[in-house]
Amino acid sequence: MKTENNTHENIPEHGEHDLPAPADVARAKKLAAELERHNYLYHTLDAPEISDEEYDALFRQLVEMETRWPSLETPNSPTSRVGGSVLESLPKMPHSSRMYGLDNVFSMEEFADFAQRIAKIWHEEGSGASPEDFWCDPKLDGLALEIVYLNGQLAYALTRGDGEVGEVVTEAVRTIRNVPLTLRGNGIFPATLTVRGEVVLFKKDFEKLNERQAAKGGKIFANPRNAAAGSLRQLDISITKSRPLRFLAYSAGPCDWGKFPPCPTQHELMALYKDFGFQLPPDGKLCHGLDEVEAFMRKTHEKRPDFPMEIDGAVAKVDDLAAQAILGFTARAPRFAIAYKFPAEEVKTLMENIEIQVGRTGVLTPVAILKPVFVSGVTVSHATLHNEDEIKSLDVRVGDTVVLRRAGDVIPEIIGVDYSARPDRALPYKFPTHCPACGEPVYREAGQAYWRCDNMACPAIRMRSLIHFTSRAGLDIQGMGEKLVAQLVEKGLLKSPADIFILTEKDLGQLERMGPVLAKKIIANIAQAAKKASLAQLLKALGIMHVGDSLARMLGQNFTDLEALARAGIDELIKLPDVGPEVAASIHDFFATPANQVIIQRFRDYGLWPVPQAAKSVADGPLKGKTILFTGTIGMPRHEAQALAEEAGARIVSSVSKNLSYLVAGENPGSKFAKAEKLGIPILDEARFIEMLNESGIRAGK
């Protein structure tokens, strides 16, 4: 149906009336409904009835009417999609009920085990025959979102956050074109409808977005998920509006159905969502029994490259919603649903070269330079080859066609070579005998996998060490990012970490895009970082081989200052927890190096000389004396969670063993989770971990 294009139909001149006439009110409502109908046709059904120009003409009519009579404007007017506001921050708000993640299976055998667990729980409940119907749909790789509607009107929207509390993104969500501002239907709606789903960018839209970003010199996004998350959480809503986000609905939170008949099954809920105007994940299907579920999983995996959005698996939920409620939840996931994760996508591409990168500890790492290829939502042009033995094991050569995948859909890795496509000129790779950065000979110790450069003056080692020293993993000097450090090194202003503390505003003023205000701020940040640095933080920043977070904290608790640690002999160091001969030798050699002794003395002269703070007495609590390991992604930074656990009296470890007290598991926990389950180790989700902190008198996020 075509809509008439009368841009100023029945709109009086400004000042003609103080209040809109009933006909004007009716006209505005009709325009709003018509605009939302065309939004739905275009953005959800991909079946537009009018041209963009005709839509814009209708939109201008409504804008003019709302400008003339502000009383006509409602929070969910189509004009609210313009998104011109800039927010000061994203406030946080609790979810009405927790938003859980999903447990994963990686084979149909594991899915059968999941179905048996359901049957066992069902039998224990004495509820008759176990559910055999499942609603299945693709597992979207986006940002989880909750949208709450009151009497059919969009009220507010929250990100998943930590599952308990999310960020309020209502204004940004209003700009997403396929999100209904008012539910479609006959005007009879649930009193409260909590719709949960995923915000995604379609592949084609992601590519166009990156093209636009590149053309204007903006940020290039690594993958559609990052782009969607960054776009939704913008404070400048006009930026969110400019990005083609889509919301796909797949489940419900708490609902007050009121006089509206509640849905008894998941598949009927999905049909209701579609009637209400929501877009659903494609190809969702009701499956009867395990054979149909397996067929769905297999077909979805085969079609993975053809989906318009990135998917990384398929999800099966018990279809009966009453059964879902009976089955309930574990500490971290629903018992009635599971995610079947697909194997990492594999592609072939040409390896054009092998380059050697020198890290801050002097390790030489071979990196494959690839003909750019799109895999699992990311364009990949580099992949680590790890070490010389890996190159020999793969027999990979420059010019080879290699098989590439992203391990865990994250890290690019070469897993094989198409030897049938090898060109005649391809020769075995010879690992360099001299450092490519400084030209000094490199060495490989017996029993070690890596070649190493031990020239402390090597520019590559110096650069990486300085970047580490200023980064969040080091002293966390705000404003001292990689690009700034590189410029300072290039101009000869930075040769060692000690040089950072004698920089002046005049020095920084020599750099590109460095004004006096920013220079002053960075110098202040350097002074502040030096003032706040703990002994453990400084030890970690120095990048001593084998000294990570836990060991740096332990050393900081056992020595009064850097001088005391420097005086410690190998025999004394070996007596400390988690310090073996190799680690002790590394620490001793670092402080015995004359160049490092000069740097440490300069720290002292400057005043960067932290000493341990008096240990806080830890109140008795559930974490005191316990060993804890973290795995997967949780809502707070890993180092912050570890520090809070230690403050509560726990000790952080790096591997799963039968002596582990607790495993704190976030999303995508990996093999450590499975090993802990097998050993019967208690597993905590983030919410329970925070509860135990609170019971110990520690407050997260303080």
C-alpha positions in Angstrom: 0.0 0.0 0.0 1.4 3.4 -1.0 1.1 6.3 1.5 0.2 9.7 0.2 3.0 12.1 0.2 1.4 15.4 1.5 4.2 16.8 3.6 2.1 19.6 5.2 -1.3 18.1 5.2 -3.6 19.7 7.9 -0.8 21.3 9.8 -1.6 24.8 10.9 1.0 27.6 10.9 2.9 28.2 14.1 0.8 30.3 16.5 -2.5 29.4 15.0 -3.6 27.3 18.0 -2.2 26.8 21.5 -3.5 23.3 21.8 -4.0 20.7 19.0 -7.5 20.0 17.8 -8.9 16.5 18.1 -8.3 16.0 14.4 -4.6 16.9 14.9 -4.3 14.4 17.7 -5.9 11.7 15.6 -3.6 12.7 12.6 -0.5 12.5 14.8 -1.5 9.0 16.1 -2.2 7.8 12.6 1.2 9.1 11.4 3.0 7.5 14.3 1.3 4.1 13.7 1.9 4.3 9.9 5.6 5.1 10.4 6.1 2.2 12.9 4.3 -0.1 10.4 6.7 0.9 7.7 9.6 0.4 10.1 8.4 -3.1 10.8 8.0 -3.9 7.1 11.5 -2.6 6.2 13.7 -3.6 9.1 12.0 -6.8 10.4 10.3 -8.3 7.3 12.6 -6.8 4.7 9.5 -6.1 2.7 9.1 -2.3 2.2 6.0 -0.9 0.7 7.2 2.7 0.2 10.4 4.4 -0.9 12.8 6.1 1.5 11.7 9.5 0.2 8.1 8.7 1.0 9.0 7.5 4.4 11.0 10.7 5.1 8.1 12.9 4.0 5.8 11.1 6.5 8.5 11.5 9.2 8.8 15.2 8.6 5.1 15.6 8.9 5.1 14.1 12.4 8.2 16.1 13.4 6.5 19.3 12.4 3.3 18.4 14.3 5.3 17.5 17.5 7.3 20.7 17.2 4.1 22.8 16.8 2.3 20.9 19.7 4.8 19.3 22.1 2.0 17.6 23.9 1.7 15.3 20.9 5.2 13.9 21.5 5.4 10.6 23.5 8.4 8.7 24.7 7.8 6.0 22.1 7.0 8.3 19.2 8.9 7.2 16.0 10.7 10.6 16.3 12.5 9.2 19.4 14.5 7.1 17.1 16.5 10.2 16.0 18.9 9.7 18.9 20.4 13.2 19.2 21.1 13.2 23.0 24.4 12.8 24.7 24.3 11.0 28.1 26.7 11.8 31.0 27.0 8.1 31.9 25.2 4.7 31.7 23.4 4.2 35.1 23.0 0.6 36.4 19.9 -1.1 37.4 19.1 -4.6 38.8 17.3 -7.1 36.5 13.9 -8.3 37.7 15.4 -11.8 37.7 18.9 -12.9 36.9 20.0 -13.2 33.3 21.9 -16.5 33.2 24.5 -17.8 30.7 24.2 -21.2 29.1 26.2 -24.3 29.7 27.9 -25.8 26.6 28.1 -29.2 24.9 30.3 -30.1 22.0 28.8 -33.3 20.7 25.5 -35.0 20.4 26.7 -37.6 23.0 27.1 -34.7 25.4 23.6 -33.5 24.5 22.2 -36.9 25.2 23.8 -36.7 28.6 22.1 -33.3 29.1 18.7 -34.9 28.2 19.4 -37.7 30.6 20.0 -35.2 33.4 16.7 -33.6 32.6 15.0 -37.0 32.8 16.7 -37.7 36.2 15.6 -34.4 37.7 12.1 -34.9 36.3 11.9 -38.4 37.8 13.0 -37.1 41.2 10.3 -34.4 41.0 7.7 -37.2 40.2 6.2 -35.2 37.4 5.4 -37.9 34.9 7.1 -38.4 31.5 10.2 -36.4 30.9 9.9 -33.6 28.4 11.1 -34.6 24.9 10.1 -31.5 22.9 12.8 -28.8 22.4 12.7 -25.4 20.8 15.9 -25.0 18.8 17.4 -21.9 17.2 20.9 -20.7 16.3 23.2 -19.4 19.0 23.8 -15.7 18.2 27.2 -14.1 18.7 26.1 -10.7 20.0 25.3 -8.7 23.1 22.6 -10.0 25.4 19.8 -7.4 26.1 16.6 -7.2 28.2 13.7 -4.9 27.1 10.8 -4.3 29.4 7.3 -3.3 28.1 4.6 -1.9 30.3 1.1 -2.3 28.8 2.6 -2.6 25.3 4.9 0.4 25.6 8.7 0.2 25.7 9.7 1.2 29.2 13.4 0.5 29.6 16.3 -1.7 28.4 19.2 -3.2 30.2 22.4 -4.9 29.1 23.2 -8.3 30.7 26.0 -6.8 32.8 27.0 -9.4 35.4 23.6 -11.1 35.2 22.3 -9.5 38.3 22.8 -5.8 37.4 22.9 -4.3 33.9 23.5 -0.9 32.3 20.5 1.2 31.3 20.6 1.7 27.5 16.9 2.7 26.9 17.7 5.7 24.8 20.1 3.8 22.6 17.7 0.9 22.2 15.0 3.3 21.0 17.2 4.0 17.9 17.3 0.3 16.9 14.9 0.3 14.0 13.6 -3.3 14.4 12.8 -2.8 18.1 9.0 -2.1 18.5 8.5 1.0 20.5 4.8 0.0 20.9 3.9 -3.7 20.5 1.9 -4.6 17.4 -1.5 -6.0 17.9 -5.1 -5.2 18.9 -4.1 -3.0 21.9 -4.5 -5.8 24.5 -1.0 -6.6 25.9 0.6 -8.1 29.0 0.8 -5.7 31.9 4.6 -6.4 32.0 6.5 -8.2 29.2 10.2 -8.8 29.7 11.8 -9.7 26.4 15.3 -11.0 26.3 17.4 -11.4 23.2 20.6 -10.4 21.4 21.8 -7.2 19.7 23.7 -8.1 16.6 25.2 -6.6 13.4 24.6 -8.5 10.2 27.7 -9.5 8.4 27.0 -7.2 5.4 26.3 -4.2 7.7 29.5 -4.9 9.7 31.6 -4.8 6.5 29.9 -1.5 5.4 30.4 0.0 8.9 34.1 -0.8 8.9 34.4 0.7 5.4 32.8 3.9 6.6 35.1 3.9 9.7 38.2 3.4 7.6 37.1 6.2 5.2 36.9 8.7 8.0 39.9 7.5 9.9 37.8 6.0 12.7 38.1 2.9 14.8 38.1 -0.4 12.8 36.1 -3.0 14.7 37.6 -6.5 15.2 34.3 -8.4 14.8 30.5 -7.8 14.7 30.0 -8.6 18.4 32.5 -5.9 19.5 31.0 -3.4 17.1 27.4 -4.2 18.4 28.5 -3.9 22.1 30.4 -0.7 21.5 27.6 0.9 19.5 24.9 0.1 22.1 26.9 1.5 25.0 27.7 4.8 23.4 27.0 7.9 25.5 26.4 9.9 22.2 23.1 8.4 21.1 23.5 9.8 17.6 26.5 7.4 17.1 24.3 4.4 18.1 21.6 5.5 15.7 24.2 5.7 12.8 25.0 2.0 13.2 22.7 -0.7 11.8 22.0 -2.6 15.0 19.3 -5.3 15.2 17.6 -7.0 18.1 16.6 -10.6 17.9 14.3 -11.9 20.6 14.6 -15.5 22.0 13.4 -15.7 25.6 11.4 -14.1 28.3 12.2 -12.8 31.8 9.5 -12.3 34.5 6.1 -11.3 32.9 2.8 -10.1 34.4 0.3 -11.4 31.9 -2.6 -9.6 33.5 -5.7 -10.4 31.3 -3.5 -11.5 28.4 -3.4 -15.3 28.1 0.1 -16.6 29.1 2.0 -18.8 26.7 2.4 -22.4 27.8 5.3 -23.3 25.5 8.5 -21.7 24.1 7.4 -22.2 20.5 4.1 -20.3 21.2 6.1 -17.6 23.0 8.2 -17.2 19.8 5.1 -16.9 17.7 3.7 -14.3 20.1 6.9 -12.3 19.8 6.6 -12.4 16.1 3.0 -11.1 16.3 4.2 -8.3 18.6 6.6 -7.2 15.9 9.9 -8.7 17.1 12.5 -10.2 14.7 13.5 -13.7 15.8 16.7 -15.7 15.2 16.3 -17.4 11.8 15.3 -21.0 11.3 14.0 -21.6 14.9 12.2 -24.9 15.0 10.2 -27.1 17.4 12.0 -30.5 17.5 10.4 -33.7 18.8 13.0 -36.0 20.4 16.8 -36.3 20.2 16.9 -37.4 16.5 15.2 -34.2 15.4 17.4 -32.1 17.7 20.5 -33.7 16.2 19.3 -33.1 12.6 18.6 -29.5 13.5 22.1 -29.1 15.0 23.8 -30.7 12.0 21.8 -28.6 9.4 22.5 -25.4 11.3 26.2 -26.2 11.4 26.2 -26.8 7.7 24.4 -23.5 7.0 26.6 -21.5 9.4 28.4 -19.5 6.7 25.0 -18.6 5.1 23.4 -17.0 8.2 23.2 -13.2 7.9 24.7 -12.8 11.4 27.6 -14.5 13.2 26.5 -17.7 15.0 28.8 -20.0 17.1 26.4 -22.8 17.8 22.7 -23.8 18.3 20.6 -23.7 21.4 18.0 -26.2 22.6 15.4 -25.3 25.3 12.8 -27.6 26.8 9.7 -26.4 25.0 7.2 -26.6 27.9 7.5 -23.4 30.0 6.0 -25.0 33.1 8.7 -27.7 32.8 11.4 -25.0 32.5 10.2 -23.6 35.8 10.3 -27.0 37.5 13.8 -27.8 36.1 15.1 -24.4 37.3 18.7 -23.3 37.4 22.1 -24.3 38.7 24.3 -21.6 40.2 25.4 -20.5 36.7 23.0 -21.7 34.1 19.5 -23.0 33.4 18.9 -26.8 33.7 16.4 -26.7 30.8 18.6 -25.3 28.1 22.0 -26.0 26.6 24.2 -24.5 23.9 25.6 -26.9 21.3 28.9 -25.2 20.4 30.2 -25.7 16.8 33.8 -26.6 16.1 35.9 -23.6 15.2 35.4 -22.6 11.6 38.2 -23.6 9.3 39.3 -21.7 6.1 42.2 -21.8 3.7 44.4 -18.9 2.8 47.9 -18.2 1.4 50.9 -17.7 3.8 52.8 -14.9 2.2 55.7 -14.6 4.7 57.0 -15.4 8.2 58.1 -12.5 10.3 59.9 -12.7 13.7 58.6 -10.6 16.6 60.8 -10.0 19.6 58.9 -9.8 22.9 59.8 -7.9 26.1 61.5 -11.0 27.6 63.6 -11.4 24.4 61.6 -14.4 23.1 61.6 -14.6 19.3 58.1 -15.5 18.0 57.5 -16.4 14.4 54.3 -14.9 13.0 52.6 -16.0 9.7 51.7 -13.1 7.4 48.6 -14.2 5.6 46.5 -13.2 2.7 43.6 -11.6 4.6 40.7 -14.0 5.1 37.4 -13.7 6.9 36.9 -16.4 9.6 34.4 -16.6 12.4 33.4 -12.9 12.1 37.0 -11.5 11.8 39.3 -10.6 8.9 42.6 -12.3 9.8 45.9 -11.4 8.3 48.4 -12.7 11.0 48.7 -15.9 13.0 51.3 -17.0 15.5 53.4 -20.0 14.6 54.6 -20.2 18.3 58.2 -21.5 17.8 60.7 -23.3 15.6 59.4 -26.7 16.6 55.9 -25.8 15.5 57.1 -24.7 12.1 59.0 -28.0 11.6 56.1 -30.0 12.9 53.7 -28.4 10.4 56.3 -28.3 7.7 54.9 -25.0 6.8 56.7 -22.8 4.2 56.3 -19.4 2.7 54.0 -19.7 -0.3 51.9 -22.5 1.2 48.2 -22.7 1.4 47.4 -23.1 5.1 44.3 -24.2 7.0 43.4 -21.5 9.5 40.9 -21.4 12.4 40.3 -19.2 15.4 40.8 -21.3 18.6 37.8 -20.8 20.7 36.6 -18.4 18.0 39.2 -16.0 19.4 42.9 -16.6 18.6 43.9 -17.3 15.0 46.0 -20.4 14.5 47.4 -22.5 11.6 46.4 -26.1 12.1 47.5 -27.6 8.8 48.9 -27.2 5.3 47.5 -28.1 1.9 50.6 -29.8 0.7 49.0 -30.6 -2.7 48.9 -26.8 -3.4 52.6 -26.2 -2.4 54.5 -24.3 -5.1 57.8 -25.8 -6.3 59.8 -22.8 -5.1 58.7 -23.3 -1.4 61.8 -24.0 0.7 61.9 -25.2 4.4 62.1 -22.2 6.8 65.4 -21.5 8.5 65.0 -19.9 11.9 67.3 -16.8 12.3 70.5 -17.1 14.2 70.6 -13.3 15.0 68.0 -11.0 16.5 66.1 -9.2 13.7 65.8 -6.1 15.9 69.4 -5.6 17.1 71.5 -8.1 15.1 73.0 -9.8 18.1 73.2 -13.6 18.2 70.2 -15.5 19.7 70.3 -18.7 21.7 68.1 -21.6 22.5 68.8 -23.5 25.8 68.5 -27.2 25.9 65.0 -28.4 26.7 63.5 -24.9 25.9 61.2 -24.3 22.9 62.1 -20.7 22.3 65.0 -18.8 20.8 65.9 -15.8 22.8 67.8 -12.5 22.5 69.4 -11.4 25.8 70.7 -8.0 24.7 69.1 -5.6 27.2 69.8 -2.8 24.8 67.8 -4.5 22.0 65.3 -1.8 20.8 62.5 -4.4 20.4 62.9 -5.6 24.0 63.2 -2.1 25.2 60.1 -1.0 23.4 57.9 -3.9 24.6 59.3 -3.6 28.1 58.4 0.1 28.3 54.9 -0.5 26.9 54.4 -3.2 29.5 55.7 -0.9 32.3 53.2 1.8 31.6 50.2 -0.4 30.7 47.4 -1.6 33.0 49.4 -4.7 33.7 52.2 -2.5 34.9 52.0 0.9 36.7 48.8 1.8 34.8 50.0 5.3 33.8 46.9 6.9 32.2 47.6 8.4 28.8 50.9 6.5 28.2 49.7 4.2 25.5 51.7 2.3 22.9 51.7 5.1 20.4 52.9 7.6 22.9 55.7 5.3 24.2 56.7 4.6 20.6 57.0 8.3 19.8 59.1 8.9 22.9 61.4 6.1 22.1 61.8 7.2 18.5 62.8 10.7 19.7 65.3 9.3 22.1 63.4 10.6 25.2 62.7 7.2 26.6 65.4 4.5 26.9 64.5 2.9 30.2 61.6 2.9 32.7 63.4 5.4 34.8 63.3 7.9 32.0 59.5 8.1 32.3 59.8 10.0 35.6 62.1 12.8 34.3 59.9 13.6 31.4 58.7 17.2 31.3 55.8 19.0 29.6 58.3 20.5 27.2 59.4 16.9 26.2 55.9 15.8 25.5 55.2 19.0 23.6 57.6 17.8 20.8 55.2 15.0 20.0 52.4 14.9 17.4 48.9 15.9 18.5 50.2 16.9 22.0 48.9 20.1 23.3 49.9 21.8 26.6 46.8 20.7 28.4 47.2 17.0 27.6 51.0 17.2 28.3 50.3 18.6 31.7 47.7 15.9 32.4 50.1 13.1 31.4 52.9 14.4 33.6 50.5 14.6 36.5 49.4 11.0 35.8 53.0 9.8 35.9 53.5 11.4 39.3 50.2 10.0 40.6 51.1 6.5 39.3 54.4 6.6 41.1 52.8 7.8 44.3 50.1 5.0 44.3 52.4 2.2 43.1 52.6 -0.8 45.5 55.7 -2.9 45.7 53.9 -5.8 44.0 52.7 -3.6 41.2 56.2 -2.3 40.6 57.7 -5.8 40.5 55.0 -6.8 38.0 55.7 -3.7 35.9 59.5 -4.5 35.7 58.6 -7.6 33.7 61.0 -10.0 35.5 60.8 -13.3 33.7 58.4 -15.8 35.5 57.1 -13.1 37.8 53.4 -12.7 37.2 50.5 -11.3 39.4 50.5 -13.9 42.1 54.3 -14.2 42.5 54.6 -10.3 42.5 52.1 -10.1 45.3 53.8 -12.8 47.3 57.3 -11.1 46.9 55.7 -7.8 47.9 54.5 -9.4 51.1 57.8 -11.0 52.0 60.3 -8.1 51.3 60.4 -4.6 52.6 61.5 -2.9 49.4 63.4 -3.5 46.1 66.8 -3.3 47.9 65.8 -6.1 50.3 64.7 -8.3 47.4 67.9 -7.5 45.4 70.0 -8.7 48.4 68.1 -12.1 48.6 70.2 -15.1 47.5 68.9 -17.9 45.4 68.7 -20.2 48.5 66.5 -17.7 50.3 64.2 -17.2 47.3 63.7 -21.0 46.8 62.2 -21.2 50.4 59.3 -19.0 49.3 56.0 -20.5 48.2 55.7 -21.2 44.4 59.4 -20.3 43.8 61.5 -23.1 42.2 65.2 -23.0 41.1 64.4 -21.5 37.6 62.2 -18.7 39.0 64.7 -18.0 41.8 67.6 -17.7 39.3 65.5 -15.4 37.1 64.8 -13.0 40.0 68.4 -13.1 41.2 69.8 -12.5 37.7 67.5 -9.6 37.1 68.7 -7.7 40.2 72.4 -8.7 39.6 72.4 -7.1 36.2 74.3 -3.7 36.5 72.0 -1.9 34.0 69.0 -2.9 36.1 70.7 -1.8 39.3 71.1 1.7 37.8 67.4 1.8 36.9 66.4 0.8 40.4 68.7 3.5 42.0 67.1 6.1 39.7 63.6 4.9 40.9 64.8 5.5 44.5 66.2 9.0 43.6 62.9 10.0 42.1 60.9 8.7 45.0 59.4 5.6 43.4 60.2 3.4 46.3 57.1 1.5 47.5 57.2 -0.5 50.7 54.6 -3.0 51.8 51.5 -1.7 53.6 50.6 -3.2 56.8 48.6 -6.3 56.1 44.9 -6.0 56.8 43.5 -8.4 59.4 41.1 -10.6 57.5 37.8 -11.3 59.3 36.8 -14.9 59.5 34.8 -15.7 56.4 34.2 -18.4 53.8 37.2 -17.5 51.7 39.8 -17.3 54.5 42.6 -19.8 54.0 41.0 -21.1 50.7 42.7 -21.6 47.3 40.8 -20.1 44.4 41.2 -20.2 40.6 39.3 -18.0 38.1 38.3 -19.2 34.7 36.2 -17.7 31.9 34.9 -14.1 31.6 33.4 -12.4 34.6 31.9 -8.9 35.0 34.9 -7.4 36.8 38.6 -7.4 35.6 40.3 -10.6 36.5 43.1 -8.8 38.5 40.5 -7.0 40.5 38.7 -10.2 41.4 41.9 -11.8 42.4 42.9 -8.9 44.6 39.5 -9.0 46.4 39.8 -12.7 47.0 43.3 -12.2 48.5 41.9 -9.4 50.7 39.4 -11.9 52.0 42.2 -14.3 52.9 42.2 -16.6 49.9 45.3 -17.7 47.9 45.2 -17.5 44.1 46.4 -20.5 42.2 46.9 -21.0 38.4 45.8 -24.6 37.8 43.1 -27.1 38.8 44.1 -29.8 41.4 42.3 -31.8 44.0 43.5 -29.3 46.6 41.7 -26.4 45.0 39.0 -25.0 47.3 36.9 -23.2 44.7 36.7 -22.6 41.0 35.1 -19.2 40.1 33.7 -19.7 36.6 32.4 -17.0 34.2 31.3 -17.3 30.6 33.2 -19.7 28.3 35.1 -21.3 31.1 36.9 -23.9 29.0 38.8 -27.0 30.1 39.5 -26.0 33.7 35.7 -26.1 34.3 35.4 -29.6 33.0 38.5 -30.8 35.0 37.1 -29.2 38.2 33.7 -30.9 37.7 35.5 -34.2 37.2 37.4 -33.7 40.5 34.3 -32.6 42.4 35.7 -29.1 43.1 33.0 -26.7 44.2 32.2 -24.2 41.4 31.1 -20.7 42.1 29.5 -18.2 39.7 30.4 -14.5 40.0 27.3 -13.8 42.1 28.1 -16.4 44.7 31.7 -15.3 44.7 30.6 -11.7 45.5 28.3 -13.0 48.2 31.2 -14.8 49.9 33.3 -11.6 49.7 30.5 -9.7 51.4 30.4 -12.4 54.1 34.1 -11.8 54.6 33.5 -8.1 55.0 34.8 -7.2 51.5 32.8 -5.1 49.1 33.3 -5.6 45.4 33.6 -2.5 43.3 34.6 -0.2 46.1 
